[in-house]
């Protein structure tokens, strides 16, 4: 049951990695460079790392393959661009009370702290009045409650079909509940799926979320820069086809994103069951990107880790069509670093990727100028934008059910013939779209595989 309050739900991005374009091979053909192990794990994001660690601890032989040159997937810490910790993907430690990484961080010297709930609303170039705050909060609550009520009653429908018209606040409320939490617009996700998610407090880490993951998984062996193109499976086991040779194994755990799987980024031979393939499409990837801006001074009128919001421009068409709002939600002065995230989500985020990094930075700076004027350019140092939808190893940020497709979620984590197992944020029934969800599904898949192998 959803019991969260605003900003305690999902905030984002984050989680794993791997996939490439495919070509299939006959089952009987193997590359001359062939090795054999108990399990091949595909993708060195959180799910793949934990699955590998768990299996190795139980004495199984495992090879972990990663297409990129790093671990972590959608957990991606960048220390070079701004010379301060910059989480390009997952930044929030969600659901703190049930998040295994939070306890690990506390016990290993990381500086973690609860996400503040500070938020300031601007109308044009001024802070909102008391009456405007009251109006906006009422509009937000009524929309949030309508979405929750539909989910609670088991309605597998979009928020667009049930939320009230809140007048001039439509676009801002849509932006904050839709693109900035779900990475989708109101017509692209299910109220029932939204309702069936864990809540809880969010936490930050001054060293960066990625630093926790790197420390936690430092001992896990991984073969980087190794693309998986296909997986052939049958009664005798599996052959994982890579650009560096074939690997024979008894089982495999696939932890790549639903975006990669839906686009046939890995060729399965024989093909996967229809229900599995449909689930990859129906629990589809949303888009949520950071536009990171570094300033010399915090001029936002709020302290570190505070949110700045404003009514964005509407998209094309009538407001009630719930077209993706053209605006950003700002998390400013992260951990006192003078680095701020102007985040965009939904279809507008996907469209903005077509403008490239420079175009995204220009858009965010333009939005800030509407509020803060010349101070923006006076204090601006440099910027960056993530482009998760354009990255072929992810093709989006995190997954949620399309309206009417909630029932398909159950197919994601099921094994195929006790040969192919699946893990990752999308496979989590209650903690989907989170790093902790990926962590737990990786562990669960490893335990399933271990029990199915001979002792």
Buried (B, 14 or more C-beta within 10 A) or exposed (E): EBEBEBBBBBBBBBBBBBBBEBEBBEEEEBEEEEEEBBBBBBBBBBBBBBBBBBBBEBEBBBBBBBBBEBBBBBBBBBEEBBEBBBBBBBBBBBBBEBBBBBEBBEEEEBEBEEBBBBBBBBBEEEEBEEEBBEBBEEBBBBBBEBBBEBBBEEBBBBBBBBBEEBEEBBBBBBBBBBBBBBBBBBBBBBBBBBBBBBBBBBBBBBBBBBBBBBBBBEEBEBBEEBBBBBBBBEEEBBBBBBEEBBBBBBBBBBBBBBBBBBBBBBBBBEEBBEEBBBBBBBBBBBBBBBBBBBBEEBBBEBEBBBBBBBBBEBBEEEBEEBBBBBBBBBBBBBBEBBBBBBBBBBBBBBBBBEEEBEEBBBBBBEBBBBBBEEBBEEBBEEBBBBBBBBBEBBBBBBBBBBBBBBEBBEBBBBBBEEBBBBBBBBBBBBBBBBBBBBBBBBBBBBBBBBEEBEE
